[in-house]
Amino acid sequence: MATDPLTPDAGLAALVDALAAQLAGLGCETLSDFGEITLVVPAERLLAVCRILRDHRELRFEQLIDLCGIDYAAHGKAEWETDEASTTGFGRGVDRDLDLAVDDPKRFAVAYHLLSLAHNRRLRLRVYAGSAAPMVDSVIPVWAVANWFEREAFDLFGILFRGHPDLRRILTDYGFVGHPFRKDFPLSGQVEMRYDPEQRRVVYQPVSIEPRVLVPKVIRGDSPTDRTTIEAGAAESSDA
């Protein structure tokens, strides 16, 4: 069997051929990069594809290693850049008004990392969940271990899993507002907590931290001032 230029490893090429043969007509897309295979699955076909991946003798992905949510709202964008910025100050190149793609139907996705013990192969699944009310089917009927992973993705990204038996938050506090791993969630959060000595209990209040972006100052070492700074830092380290 000839290997594809994108999958020079014969084992990966065999996996790609098996996926194409067993998932024909299900609308899946196979991507290959950095020696890894990613299978993009239509949300409405997720459970059917997962059962084939688990049960077919040429695939046998018996184990779900991990499941995680993804927010692509700021994909390919950065809040600060240094390539075209000045060489002074800590706030250079900061763009606080990123145009987030919050309405993109491919904003949220779920990634599943699978392992075939029988064939010693790994596979990544990607399923797009939508934007306004992201939702995909729960894969607990296929891999029971997905239970807590799906609760984590719901807690942090707000992705709903249809058919999950107990979809509750798992990492944040009771009454937490929002989903902290979403790209439009403020870094400082929505509220803060402190102990109130008069009430003798912990209370919540609006967050008092002003949002700001810390951009590291780059010492390039190409000027006398920079060289002096570097040498002084090295001397202090050696004295310590």
TORPA-4810 file (N, C-alpha, C, O; in nm, 3 decimals):
<nodes>
NODE_1_0.085_-0.119_0.000_0.000_0.000_0.000_0.089_0.125_0.000_0.174_0.141_0.087_M
NODE_2_0.068_0.213_-0.097_0.149_0.335_-0.106_0.107_0.432_0.001_-0.012_0.444_0.032_A
NODE_3_0.203_0.503_0.057_0.173_0.600_0.162_0.144_0.735_0.102_0.202_0.773_0.000_T
NODE_4_0.055_0.808_0.164_0.020_0.942_0.121_0.128_1.039_0.166_0.186_1.020_0.273_D
NODE_5_0.158_1.146_0.087_0.259_1.243_0.130_0.228_1.307_0.264_0.319_1.344_0.338_P
NODE_6_0.097_1.319_0.298_0.060_1.379_0.425_0.067_1.280_0.540_0.072_1.320_0.656_L
NODE_7_0.069_1.151_0.509_0.079_1.048_0.612_0.191_0.952_0.575_0.164_0.838_0.537_T
NODE_8_0.317_0.996_0.585_0.429_0.911_0.545_0.441_0.784_0.626_0.500_0.686_0.580_P
NODE_9_0.386_0.783_0.747_0.391_0.663_0.828_0.288_0.562_0.776_0.172_0.595_0.756_D
NODE_10_0.333_0.439_0.755_0.244_0.337_0.698_0.126_0.309_0.790_0.016_0.283_0.742_A
NODE_11_0.148_0.313_0.922_0.039_0.291_1.016_-0.068_0.397_1.005_-0.187_0.365_1.010_G
NODE_12_-0.028_0.524_0.990_-0.126_0.631_0.975_-0.199_0.619_0.842_-0.320_0.643_0.835_L
NODE_13_-0.128_0.580_0.738_-0.192_0.562_0.608_-0.296_0.451_0.615_-0.403_0.463_0.555_A
NODE_14_-0.266_0.344_0.687_-0.363_0.236_0.703_-0.486_0.283_0.780_-0.598_0.243_0.748_A
NODE_15_-0.465_0.368_0.880_-0.577_0.423_0.956_-0.665_0.510_0.868_-0.787_0.501_0.874_L
NODE_16_-0.603_0.596_0.785_-0.680_0.682_0.695_-0.763_0.598_0.600_-0.879_0.630_0.575_V
NODE_17_-0.705_0.490_0.546_-0.778_0.402_0.454_-0.895_0.335_0.526_-1.004_0.323_0.470_D
NODE_18_-0.872_0.290_0.650_-0.979_0.224_0.725_-1.092_0.321_0.757_-1.210_0.285_0.749_A
NODE_19_-1.058_0.445_0.793_-1.160_0.545_0.821_-1.243_0.574_0.696_-1.366_0.584_0.703_L
NODE_20_-1.176_0.588_0.582_-1.247_0.617_0.458_-1.341_0.503_0.421_-1.451_0.527_0.371_A
NODE_21_-1.298_0.380_0.444_-1.379_0.264_0.407_-1.500_0.247_0.499_-1.609_0.218_0.451_A
NODE_22_-1.481_0.265_0.628_-1.588_0.234_0.724_-1.682_0.352_0.748_-1.794_0.332_0.795_Q
NODE_23_-1.639_0.474_0.717_-1.722_0.592_0.743_-1.772_0.657_0.615_-1.817_0.771_0.618_L
NODE_24_-1.763_0.585_0.505_-1.809_0.640_0.377_-1.957_0.677_0.385_-2.039_0.600_0.436_A
NODE_25_-1.990_0.795_0.336_-2.128_0.840_0.334_-2.177_0.906_0.461_-2.293_0.947_0.468_G
NODE_26_-2.092_0.917_0.562_-2.132_0.979_0.689_-2.091_1.126_0.699_-2.116_1.190_0.800_L
NODE_27_-2.028_1.179_0.593_-1.995_1.321_0.590_-1.875_1.361_0.672_-1.860_1.479_0.705_G
NODE_28_-1.789_1.266_0.706_-1.670_1.297_0.786_-1.557_1.348_0.698_-1.549_1.317_0.579_C
NODE_29_-1.469_1.428_0.758_-1.350_1.481_0.690_-1.226_1.438_0.767_-1.220_1.453_0.889_E
NODE_30_-1.127_1.385_0.696_-1.004_1.340_0.760_-0.893_1.441_0.733_-0.864_1.474_0.618_T
NODE_31_-0.830_1.490_0.841_-0.719_1.585_0.832_-0.594_1.519_0.886_-0.600_1.439_0.980_L
NODE_32_-0.480_1.552_0.827_-0.354_1.495_0.872_-0.251_1.605_0.882_-0.227_1.679_0.786_S
NODE_33_-0.188_1.617_1.000_-0.086_1.719_1.021_0.000_1.678_1.139_-0.050_1.626_1.238_D
NODE_34_0.129_1.703_1.129_0.225_1.674_1.237_0.219_1.527_1.280_0.235_1.496_1.398_F
NODE_35_0.195_1.439_1.185_0.192_1.297_1.217_0.072_1.255_1.299_0.075_1.150_1.363_G
NODE_36_-0.036_1.335_1.298_-0.157_1.303_1.372_-0.277_1.310_1.279_-0.279_1.388_1.184_E
NODE_37_-0.379_1.228_1.309_-0.500_1.224_1.229_-0.615_1.286_1.309_-0.637_1.250_1.425_I
NODE_38_-0.686_1.378_1.246_-0.805_1.438_1.304_-0.924_1.407_1.216_-0.920_1.430_1.095_T
NODE_39_-1.029_1.355_1.275_-1.152_1.323_1.203_-1.259_1.424_1.242_-1.301_1.428_1.357_L
NODE_40_-1.302_1.506_1.146_-1.407_1.605_1.170_-1.541_1.538_1.141_-1.566_1.493_1.029_V
NODE_41_-1.627_1.531_1.243_-1.752_1.455_1.235_-1.871_1.550_1.241_-1.874_1.638_1.328_V
NODE_42_-1.970_1.536_1.152_-2.094_1.616_1.165_-2.162_1.587_1.298_-2.168_1.472_1.341_P
NODE_43_-2.212_1.689_1.364_-2.270_1.672_1.497_-2.384_1.570_1.498_-2.398_1.494_1.594_A
NODE_44_-2.465_1.567_1.392_-2.579_1.476_1.389_-2.538_1.330_1.368_-2.621_1.240_1.383_E
NODE_45_-2.413_1.306_1.332_-2.365_1.169_1.310_-2.268_1.123_1.419_-2.207_1.016_1.406_R
NODE_46_-2.254_1.200_1.525_-2.149_1.173_1.623_-2.161_1.034_1.685_-2.064_0.958_1.684_L
NODE_47_-2.277_0.999_1.738_-2.291_0.870_1.806_-2.272_0.753_1.711_-2.210_0.653_1.747_L
NODE_48_-2.324_0.765_1.590_-2.308_0.657_1.493_-2.161_0.637_1.459_-2.115_0.523_1.451_A
NODE_49_-2.089_0.746_1.439_-1.946_0.736_1.407_-1.869_0.679_1.525_-1.781_0.594_1.507_V
NODE_50_-1.900_0.723_1.646_-1.827_0.674_1.764_-1.846_0.524_1.783_-1.751_0.454_1.819_C
NODE_51_-1.964_0.474_1.758_-1.987_0.330_1.774_-1.909_0.250_1.670_-1.857_0.142_1.700_R
NODE_52_-1.899_0.303_1.549_-1.818_0.236_1.447_-1.671_0.237_1.486_-1.602_0.135_1.474_I
NODE_53_-1.623_0.351_1.534_-1.483_0.361_1.575_-1.452_0.264_1.690_-1.343_0.207_1.694_L
NODE_54_-1.545_0.245_1.779_-1.521_0.156_1.893_-1.532_0.009_1.853_-1.452_-0.072_1.899_R
NODE_55_-1.629_-0.026_1.769_-1.664_-0.167_1.751_-1.604_-0.233_1.627_-1.585_-0.354_1.627_D
NODE_56_-1.573_-0.158_1.523_-1.526_-0.223_1.401_-1.385_-0.280_1.421_-1.299_-0.215_1.480_H
NODE_57_-1.365_-0.400_1.372_-1.240_-0.471_1.399_-1.119_-0.402_1.339_-1.008_-0.422_1.388_R
NODE_58_-1.136_-0.321_1.233_-1.022_-0.251_1.174_-0.990_-0.121_1.246_-0.888_-0.058_1.218_E
NODE_59_-1.076_-0.080_1.337_-1.057_0.047_1.408_-1.034_0.023_1.557_-0.926_0.053_1.608_L
NODE_60_-1.133_-0.032_1.627_-1.119_-0.073_1.766_-1.065_0.036_1.858_-0.970_0.013_1.933_R
NODE_61_-1.126_0.154_1.853_-1.087_0.260_1.947_-1.170_0.241_2.074_-1.274_0.304_2.094_F
NODE_62_-1.120_0.153_2.158_-1.193_0.114_2.278_-1.189_0.218_2.389_-1.276_0.219_2.476_E
NODE_63_-1.089_0.305_2.387_-1.066_0.392_2.503_-1.073_0.540_2.466_-1.009_0.585_2.371_Q
NODE_64_-1.153_0.614_2.543_-1.156_0.760_2.533_-1.055_0.815_2.634_-1.074_0.801_2.755_L
NODE_65_-0.949_0.877_2.583_-0.844_0.930_2.671_-0.884_1.063_2.732_-0.861_1.088_2.850_I
NODE_66_-0.946_1.149_2.650_-0.977_1.284_2.698_-1.085_1.343_2.609_-1.107_1.299_2.496_D
NODE_67_-1.152_1.442_2.662_-1.255_1.518_2.590_-1.243_1.661_2.639_-1.236_1.685_2.759_L
NODE_68_-1.241_1.757_2.548_-1.227_1.897_2.591_-1.304_1.988_2.497_-1.326_1.956_2.381_C
NODE_69_-1.345_2.102_2.551_-1.413_2.203_2.472_-1.312_2.298_2.408_-1.199_2.311_2.455_G
NODE_70_-1.355_2.364_2.301_-1.272_2.461_2.229_-1.359_2.581_2.194_-1.473_2.566_2.152_I
NODE_71_-1.304_2.701_2.212_-1.370_2.825_2.170_-1.282_2.891_2.065_-1.173_2.938_2.096_D
NODE_72_-1.328_2.894_1.941_-1.250_2.950_1.829_-1.280_3.098_1.806_-1.242_3.151_1.702_Y
NODE_73_-1.347_3.165_1.899_-1.388_3.303_1.877_-1.269_3.395_1.849_-1.281_3.491_1.772_A
NODE_74_-1.155_3.368_1.911_-1.036_3.453_1.892_-0.927_3.377_1.817_-0.809_3.413_1.827_A
NODE_75_-0.964_3.273_1.743_-0.864_3.191_1.675_-0.785_3.275_1.574_-0.844_3.343_1.489_H
NODE_76_-0.652_3.270_1.583_-0.566_3.345_1.492_-0.548_3.490_1.528_-0.486_3.565_1.453_G
NODE_77_-0.602_3.531_1.643_-0.589_3.670_1.685_-0.513_3.677_1.816_-0.510_3.580_1.892_K
NODE_78_-0.452_3.792_1.844_-0.377_3.811_1.968_-0.405_3.951_2.022_-0.426_4.046_1.946_A
NODE_79_-0.405_3.961_2.154_-0.432_4.091_2.216_-0.312_4.184_2.208_-0.327_4.305_2.217_E
NODE_80_-0.194_4.127_2.190_-0.077_4.213_2.175_0.019_4.149_2.076_0.029_4.026_2.066_W
NODE_81_0.091_4.234_2.003_0.189_4.190_1.905_0.321_4.263_1.929_0.322_4.376_1.977_E
NODE_82_0.431_4.198_1.897_0.562_4.262_1.914_0.634_4.280_1.782_0.730_4.357_1.776_T
NODE_83_0.592_4.213_1.676_0.664_4.221_1.549_0.667_4.362_1.494_0.770_4.407_1.443_D
NODE_84_0.553_4.434_1.504_0.544_4.569_1.448_0.534_4.675_1.557_0.502_4.791_1.529_E
NODE_85_0.560_4.636_1.681_0.546_4.730_1.792_0.678_4.800_1.821_0.783_4.761_1.768_A
NODE_86_0.673_4.903_1.904_0.794_4.975_1.942_0.875_4.892_2.040_0.832_4.786_2.084_S
NODE_87_0.993_4.941_2.074_1.083_4.866_2.163_1.084_4.922_2.304_1.170_4.885_2.384_T
NODE_88_0.990_5.011_2.336_0.988_5.069_2.470_0.850_5.052_2.532_0.749_5.044_2.463_T
NODE_89_0.850_5.048_2.662_0.724_5.046_2.734_0.665_4.907_2.750_0.707_4.813_2.683_G
NODE_90_0.567_4.895_2.839_0.503_4.768_2.868_0.366_4.756_2.803_0.304_4.650_2.812_F
NODE_91_0.317_4.860_2.738_0.184_4.854_2.681_0.184_4.860_2.530_0.079_4.884_2.470_G
NODE_92_0.296_4.838_2.468_0.305_4.854_2.324_0.228_4.743_2.252_0.225_4.628_2.297_R
NODE_93_0.168_4.778_2.143_0.105_4.679_2.058_-0.022_4.618_2.115_-0.067_4.515_2.065_G
NODE_94_-0.081_4.677_2.217_-0.199_4.616_2.280_-0.325_4.658_2.206_-0.348_4.777_2.182_V
NODE_95_-0.407_4.560_2.172_-0.537_4.585_2.111_-0.643_4.528_2.204_-0.662_4.407_2.210_D
NODE_96_-0.711_4.616_2.276_-0.809_4.570_2.374_-0.947_4.546_2.312_-1.039_4.502_2.381_R
NODE_97_-0.963_4.573_2.185_-1.094_4.561_2.120_-1.088_4.458_2.009_-1.114_4.491_1.893_D
NODE_98_-1.054_4.335_2.043_-1.051_4.229_1.944_-1.191_4.201_1.893_-1.288_4.201_1.969_L
NODE_99_-1.200_4.177_1.763_-1.328_4.145_1.701_-1.350_3.994_1.712_-1.303_3.917_1.628_D
NODE_100_-1.420_3.953_1.817_-1.442_3.811_1.841_-1.557_3.759_1.754_-1.660_3.823_1.740_L
NODE_101_-1.536_3.642_1.698_-1.637_3.581_1.612_-1.737_3.505_1.698_-1.741_3.381_1.697_A
NODE_102_-1.819_3.578_1.774_-1.908_3.515_1.871_-2.028_3.449_1.804_-2.092_3.364_1.866_V
NODE_103_-2.061_3.487_1.681_-2.178_3.431_1.612_-2.140_3.327_1.508_-2.227_3.278_1.436_D
NODE_104_-2.015_3.292_1.499_-1.971_3.192_1.402_-2.030_3.056_1.439_-2.012_3.012_1.553_D
NODE_105_-2.099_2.988_1.347_-2.154_2.855_1.379_-2.048_2.752_1.415_-2.079_2.647_1.470_P
NODE_106_-1.922_2.783_1.383_-1.812_2.694_1.419_-1.731_2.751_1.535_-1.613_2.719_1.551_K
NODE_107_-1.795_2.837_1.616_-1.721_2.896_1.728_-1.680_2.789_1.829_-1.564_2.781_1.867_R
NODE_108_-1.776_2.707_1.873_-1.747_2.606_1.975_-1.732_2.469_1.911_-1.802_2.435_1.816_F
NODE_109_-1.640_2.393_1.965_-1.619_2.256_1.919_-1.583_2.169_2.039_-1.544_2.219_2.144_A
NODE_110_-1.597_2.039_2.020_-1.555_1.942_2.120_-1.453_1.850_2.054_-1.475_1.801_1.943_V
NODE_111_-1.341_1.828_2.121_-1.236_1.739_2.072_-1.230_1.614_2.159_-1.230_1.622_2.282_A
NODE_112_-1.224_1.499_2.093_-1.217_1.370_2.162_-1.086_1.303_2.122_-1.054_1.296_2.003_Y
NODE_113_-1.011_1.254_2.219_-0.885_1.185_2.192_-0.903_1.037_2.224_-0.930_0.999_2.338_H
NODE_114_-0.887_0.954_2.122_-0.916_0.812_2.132_-0.788_0.729_2.120_-0.691_0.770_2.057_L
NODE_115_-0.792_0.612_2.181_-0.679_0.519_2.175_-0.731_0.381_2.140_-0.827_0.332_2.199_L
NODE_116_-0.666_0.318_2.042_-0.693_0.179_2.009_-0.583_0.093_2.071_-0.469_0.095_2.026_S
NODE_117_-0.619_0.017_2.173_-0.523_-0.073_2.235_-0.491_-0.189_2.142_-0.380_-0.240_2.142_L
NODE_118_-0.589_-0.231_2.064_-0.570_-0.346_1.976_-0.471_-0.315_1.864_-0.391_-0.401_1.827_A
NODE_119_-0.477_-0.191_1.810_-0.391_-0.156_1.697_-0.282_-0.055_1.733_-0.203_-0.018_1.647_H
NODE_120_-0.277_-0.011_1.860_-0.177_0.086_1.904_-0.183_0.213_1.817_-0.082_0.256_1.762_N
NODE_121_-0.302_0.270_1.806_-0.322_0.391_1.726_-0.397_0.494_1.809_-0.469_0.462_1.903_R
NODE_122_-0.377_0.619_1.771_-0.449_0.730_1.835_-0.525_0.808_1.728_-0.484_0.815_1.612_R
NODE_123_-0.635_0.867_1.769_-0.719_0.943_1.677_-0.785_1.057_1.752_-0.825_1.042_1.868_L
NODE_124_-0.795_1.172_1.687_-0.866_1.287_1.743_-0.995_1.309_1.664_-0.993_1.312_1.541_R
NODE_125_-1.105_1.325_1.734_-1.231_1.365_1.672_-1.257_1.512_1.702_-1.222_1.562_1.809_L
NODE_126_-1.318_1.580_1.605_-1.360_1.718_1.629_-1.504_1.733_1.582_-1.538_1.695_1.470_R
NODE_127_-1.587_1.789_1.669_-1.728_1.809_1.638_-1.762_1.955_1.669_-1.739_2.001_1.781_V
NODE_128_-1.816_2.027_1.571_-1.857_2.165_1.594_-1.995_2.167_1.660_-2.086_2.094_1.621_Y
NODE_129_-2.008_2.253_1.763_-2.127_2.251_1.848_-2.219_2.371_1.827_-2.325_2.376_1.888_A
NODE_130_-2.181_2.468_1.743_-2.264_2.587_1.725_-2.210_2.704_1.806_-2.099_2.699_1.857_G
NODE_131_-2.293_2.811_1.817_-2.246_2.931_1.887_-2.342_2.979_1.995_-2.302_2.991_2.111_S
NODE_132_-2.468_3.005_1.959_-2.560_3.064_2.057_-2.587_2.969_2.173_-2.572_3.008_2.289_A
NODE_133_-2.626_2.847_2.144_-2.649_2.746_2.248_-2.578_2.618_2.204_-2.643_2.525_2.157_A
NODE_134_-2.446_2.613_2.220_-2.369_2.499_2.168_-2.413_2.368_2.231_-2.429_2.358_2.353_P
NODE_135_-2.434_2.266_2.147_-2.482_2.137_2.197_-2.439_2.025_2.105_-2.445_2.039_1.982_M
NODE_136_-2.396_1.915_2.163_-2.369_1.792_2.091_-2.423_1.676_2.174_-2.457_1.693_2.291_V
NODE_137_-2.432_1.559_2.113_-2.479_1.441_2.186_-2.373_1.395_2.287_-2.254_1.406_2.261_D
NODE_138_-2.418_1.346_2.399_-2.327_1.285_2.496_-2.278_1.151_2.442_-2.355_1.075_2.383_S
NODE_139_-2.149_1.123_2.462_-2.093_0.995_2.417_-2.082_0.896_2.532_-2.013_0.794_2.520_V
NODE_140_-2.148_0.923_2.644_-2.147_0.829_2.756_-2.198_0.690_2.717_-2.144_0.591_2.766_I
NODE_141_-2.300_0.679_2.628_-2.342_0.545_2.587_-2.232_0.466_2.517_-2.238_0.343_2.512_P
NODE_142_-2.132_0.534_2.462_-2.023_0.466_2.393_-1.903_0.449_2.485_-1.846_0.340_2.495_V
NODE_143_-1.864_0.557_2.553_-1.752_0.553_2.648_-1.801_0.616_2.779_-1.816_0.737_2.788_W
NODE_144_-1.824_0.533_2.879_-1.880_0.581_3.006_-1.789_0.682_3.074_-1.837_0.766_3.152_A
NODE_145_-1.659_0.675_3.047_-1.563_0.765_3.112_-1.586_0.910_3.072_-1.530_1.000_3.135_V
NODE_146_-1.667_0.936_2.968_-1.691_1.073_2.922_-1.771_1.155_3.023_-1.780_1.277_3.007_A
NODE_147_-1.828_1.093_3.124_-1.918_1.161_3.217_-1.857_1.289_3.274_-1.910_1.398_3.253_N
NODE_148_-1.745_1.277_3.345_-1.685_1.394_3.409_-1.622_1.488_3.306_-1.621_1.610_3.326_W
NODE_149_-1.569_1.434_3.196_-1.512_1.520_3.093_-1.619_1.613_3.034_-1.593_1.731_3.012_F
NODE_150_-1.738_1.558_3.009_-1.845_1.641_2.954_-1.892_1.745_3.054_-1.926_1.857_3.016_E
NODE_151_-1.896_1.709_3.180_-1.933_1.808_3.282_-1.830_1.921_3.287_-1.867_2.037_3.306_R
NODE_152_-1.703_1.888_3.269_-1.599_1.991_3.269_-1.615_2.085_3.149_-1.605_2.206_3.165_E
NODE_153_-1.640_2.029_3.030_-1.658_2.112_2.911_-1.783_2.200_2.925_-1.783_2.314_2.879_A
NODE_154_-1.887_2.148_2.989_-2.007_2.228_3.014_-1.976_2.341_3.111_-2.016_2.456_3.088_F
NODE_155_-1.905_2.311_3.217_-1.873_2.410_3.320_-1.788_2.523_3.263_-1.818_2.641_3.285_D
NODE_156_-1.683_2.489_3.191_-1.586_2.589_3.148_-1.624_2.659_3.018_-1.589_2.776_2.999_L
NODE_157_-1.695_2.590_2.928_-1.727_2.648_2.797_-1.878_2.668_2.774_-1.917_2.737_2.680_F
NODE_158_-1.962_2.609_2.858_-2.105_2.621_2.837_-2.158_2.533_2.725_-2.266_2.559_2.673_G
NODE_159_-2.084_2.430_2.688_-2.129_2.337_2.585_-2.223_2.234_2.649_-2.188_2.171_2.748_I
NODE_160_-2.341_2.219_2.592_-2.439_2.125_2.643_-2.422_1.988_2.577_-2.385_1.979_2.460_L
NODE_161_-2.448_1.883_2.655_-2.435_1.747_2.603_-2.570_1.677_2.616_-2.613_1.639_2.724_F
NODE_162_-2.634_1.662_2.501_-2.768_1.604_2.496_-2.765_1.459_2.544_-2.690_1.377_2.492_R
NODE_163_-2.849_1.428_2.645_-2.856_1.292_2.695_-2.765_1.264_2.813_-2.763_1.151_2.863_G
NODE_164_-2.689_1.363_2.858_-2.604_1.342_2.974_-2.692_1.320_3.098_-2.787_1.395_3.118_H
NODE_165_-2.662_1.220_3.180_-2.750_1.189_3.293_-2.744_1.287_3.408_-2.836_1.290_3.490_P
NODE_166_-2.639_1.370_3.419_-2.626_1.457_3.536_-2.534_1.574_3.501_-2.423_1.585_3.555_D
NODE_167_-2.579_1.662_3.411_-2.493_1.768_3.360_-2.492_1.886_3.457_-2.571_1.979_3.446_L
NODE_168_-2.399_1.879_3.555_-2.381_1.986_3.653_-2.239_2.039_3.643_-2.150_1.975_3.588_R
NODE_169_-2.219_2.159_3.699_-2.083_2.214_3.708_-1.997_2.121_3.792_-2.047_2.049_3.879_R
NODE_170_-1.867_2.123_3.765_-1.778_2.030_3.835_-1.654_2.099_3.890_-1.590_2.044_3.980_I
NODE_171_-1.618_2.217_3.840_-1.497_2.286_3.886_-1.527_2.420_3.952_-1.462_2.455_4.051_L
NODE_172_-1.624_2.494_3.901_-1.653_2.626_3.959_-1.746_2.613_4.079_-1.800_2.506_4.107_T
NODE_173_-1.762_2.723_4.150_-1.840_2.725_4.273_-1.990_2.723_4.242_-2.031_2.751_4.129_D
NODE_174_-2.071_2.688_4.344_-2.216_2.694_4.330_-2.258_2.837_4.300_-2.210_2.931_4.363_Y
NODE_175_-2.347_2.855_4.205_-2.394_2.988_4.171_-2.300_3.067_4.083_-2.323_3.186_4.061_G
NODE_176_-2.194_3.004_4.031_-2.099_3.075_3.944_-2.172_3.125_3.821_-2.255_3.055_3.764_F
NODE_177_-2.140_3.249_3.779_-2.205_3.310_3.664_-2.112_3.305_3.544_-1.998_3.353_3.552_V
NODE_178_-2.157_3.248_3.433_-2.078_3.244_3.312_-1.991_3.120_3.302_-1.999_3.029_3.385_G
NODE_179_-1.909_3.117_3.198_-1.822_3.003_3.170_-1.680_3.056_3.147_-1.655_3.120_3.045_H
NODE_180_-1.588_3.032_3.240_-1.461_3.105_3.244_-1.364_3.079_3.129_-1.271_3.157_3.111_P
NODE_181_-1.381_2.972_3.051_-1.288_2.948_2.941_-1.337_3.005_2.809_-1.270_2.990_2.707_F
NODE_182_-1.452_3.071_2.809_-1.496_3.138_2.688_-1.410_3.261_2.663_-1.370_3.329_2.757_R
NODE_183_-1.383_3.289_2.536_-1.292_3.399_2.503_-1.348_3.536_2.538_-1.273_3.632_2.552_K
NODE_184_-1.481_3.547_2.553_-1.538_3.676_2.589_-1.562_3.688_2.739_-1.622_3.785_2.784_D
NODE_185_-1.515_3.591_2.817_-1.526_3.600_2.963_-1.411_3.684_3.015_-1.296_3.658_2.979_F
NODE_186_-1.437_3.785_3.101_-1.327_3.873_3.148_-1.224_3.796_3.229_-1.258_3.708_3.309_P
NODE_187_-1.098_3.830_3.209_-0.990_3.760_3.279_-1.001_3.776_3.430_-0.961_3.686_3.504_L
NODE_188_-1.053_3.888_3.476_-1.064_3.911_3.620_-1.191_3.850_3.678_-1.211_3.855_3.799_S
NODE_189_-1.278_3.793_3.594_-1.402_3.733_3.642_-1.513_3.835_3.658_-1.497_3.952_3.625_G
NODE_190_-1.626_3.788_3.708_-1.743_3.875_3.726_-1.757_3.923_3.871_-1.798_4.036_3.894_Q
NODE_191_-1.723_3.837_3.967_-1.737_3.872_4.108_-1.612_3.827_4.183_-1.533_3.746_4.133_V
NODE_192_-1.596_3.879_4.303_-1.489_3.835_4.392_-1.549_3.803_4.529_-1.658_3.849_4.562_E
NODE_193_-1.477_3.726_4.607_-1.528_3.687_4.738_-1.431_3.730_4.847_-1.310_3.737_4.825_M
NODE_194_-1.485_3.757_4.965_-1.403_3.794_5.080_-1.478_3.754_5.207_-1.599_3.731_5.206_R
NODE_195_-1.404_3.748_5.316_-1.467_3.717_5.445_-1.514_3.846_5.509_-1.436_3.940_5.526_Y
NODE_196_-1.640_3.852_5.545_-1.698_3.969_5.611_-1.702_3.941_5.763_-1.780_3.857_5.808_D
NODE_197_-1.618_4.012_5.841_-1.614_3.987_5.986_-1.744_4.021_6.057_-1.776_3.961_6.160_P
NODE_198_-1.821_4.118_6.003_-1.948_4.153_6.067_-2.053_4.045_6.045_-2.126_4.010_6.137_E
NODE_199_-2.059_3.992_5.923_-2.156_3.886_5.895_-2.102_3.748_5.932_-2.176_3.650_5.937_Q
NODE_200_-1.971_3.743_5.957_-1.905_3.618_5.992_-1.926_3.509_5.888_-1.954_3.393_5.919_R
NODE_201_-1.912_3.550_5.763_-1.923_3.454_5.654_-1.858_3.511_5.529_-1.825_3.630_5.523_R
NODE_202_-1.840_3.426_5.430_-1.785_3.470_5.302_-1.895_3.535_5.220_-2.006_3.482_5.211_V
NODE_203_-1.865_3.650_5.161_-1.963_3.722_5.079_-1.904_3.747_4.940_-1.783_3.750_4.921_V
NODE_204_-1.995_3.764_4.845_-1.956_3.797_4.708_-1.984_3.943_4.680_-2.080_4.000_4.733_Y
NODE_205_-1.900_4.004_4.596_-1.920_4.142_4.558_-1.864_4.162_4.417_-1.786_4.079_4.370_Q
NODE_206_-1.902_4.271_4.347_-1.849_4.294_4.212_-1.696_4.301_4.214_-1.637_4.353_4.308_P
NODE_207_-1.636_4.248_4.111_-1.491_4.242_4.106_-1.432_4.382_4.104_-1.484_4.470_4.035_V
NODE_208_-1.324_4.404_4.179_-1.264_4.538_4.191_-1.134_4.550_4.112_-1.071_4.656_4.115_S
NODE_209_-1.093_4.445_4.044_-0.968_4.449_3.967_-0.993_4.515_3.833_-1.084_4.474_3.760_I
NODE_210_-0.916_4.616_3.798_-0.930_4.681_3.669_-0.866_4.594_3.561_-0.753_4.550_3.578_E
NODE_211_-0.937_4.570_3.452_-0.880_4.486_3.345_-0.759_4.552_3.281_-0.764_4.670_3.247_P
NODE_212_-0.652_4.479_3.266_-0.532_4.531_3.201_-0.456_4.415_3.139_-0.476_4.299_3.175_R
NODE_213_-0.371_4.446_3.047_-0.292_4.345_2.976_-0.145_4.370_3.005_-0.095_4.481_2.982_V
NODE_214_-0.077_4.271_3.054_0.067_4.282_3.080_0.144_4.229_2.960_0.134_4.111_2.926_L
NODE_215_0.219_4.317_2.897_0.299_4.278_2.781_0.446_4.279_2.822_0.495_4.382_2.868_V
NODE_216_0.518_4.170_2.806_0.657_4.166_2.849_0.744_4.261_2.769_0.726_4.278_2.648_P
NODE_217_0.839_4.323_2.837_0.936_4.408_2.770_1.048_4.321_2.716_1.107_4.242_2.790_K
NODE_218_1.076_4.334_2.587_1.175_4.250_2.521_1.311_4.320_2.525_1.323_4.432_2.477_V
NODE_219_1.414_4.254_2.581_1.551_4.304_2.578_1.621_4.237_2.462_1.650_4.118_2.468_I
NODE_220_1.649_4.312_2.358_1.700_4.252_2.236_1.852_4.233_2.237_1.905_4.153_2.159_R
NODE_221_1.923_4.306_2.324_2.068_4.289_2.330_2.143_4.350_2.214_2.259_4.316_2.192_G
NODE_222_2.080_4.443_2.139_2.147_4.502_2.022_2.180_4.649_2.042_2.205_4.721_1.946_D
NODE_223_2.181_4.695_2.169_2.219_4.832_2.198_2.307_4.833_2.322_2.298_4.741_2.403_S
NODE_224_2.392_4.937_2.340_2.477_4.944_2.460_2.396_4.938_2.589_2.438_4.874_2.686_P
NODE_225_2.279_5.004_2.591_2.196_5.002_2.711_2.149_4.861_2.742_2.153_4.818_2.858_T
NODE_226_2.104_4.788_2.640_2.056_4.652_2.660_2.168_4.561_2.707_2.147_4.477_2.794_D
NODE_227_2.287_4.577_2.648_2.401_4.492_2.689_2.438_4.519_2.834_2.470_4.426_2.908_R
NODE_228_2.433_4.647_2.875_2.464_4.680_3.014_2.362_4.616_3.109_2.399_4.564_3.214_T
NODE_229_2.233_4.620_3.069_2.129_4.560_3.151_2.150_4.410_3.165_2.138_4.356_3.275_T
NODE_230_2.182_4.344_3.055_2.204_4.199_3.057_2.325_4.164_3.143_2.318_4.069_3.222_I
NODE_231_2.437_4.239_3.128_2.558_4.212_3.206_2.533_4.235_3.355_2.582_4.159_3.439_E
NODE_232_2.456_4.341_3.388_2.428_4.368_3.529_2.344_4.257_3.589_2.366_4.217_3.704_A
NODE_233_2.248_4.207_3.513_2.164_4.097_3.561_2.245_3.971_3.582_2.224_3.898_3.679_G
NODE_234_2.340_3.946_3.491_2.424_3.827_3.506_2.514_3.838_3.628_2.538_3.739_3.696_A
NODE_235_2.565_3.960_3.656_2.652_3.981_3.772_2.575_3.960_3.902_2.627_3.901_3.997_A
NODE_236_2.450_4.008_3.906_2.370_3.990_4.026_2.341_3.842_4.050_2.340_3.797_4.164_E
NODE_237_2.317_3.768_3.945_2.290_3.625_3.957_2.410_3.551_4.011_2.397_3.462_4.096_S
NODE_238_2.530_3.587_3.961_2.651_3.518_4.005_2.685_3.552_4.150_2.735_3.467_4.223_S
NODE_239_2.658_3.676_4.193_2.684_3.716_4.331_2.591_3.642_4.427_2.630_3.605_4.538_D
NODE_240_2.467_3.619_4.381_2.370_3.549_4.467_2.410_3.405_4.487_2.340_3.331_4.556_A
</nodes>
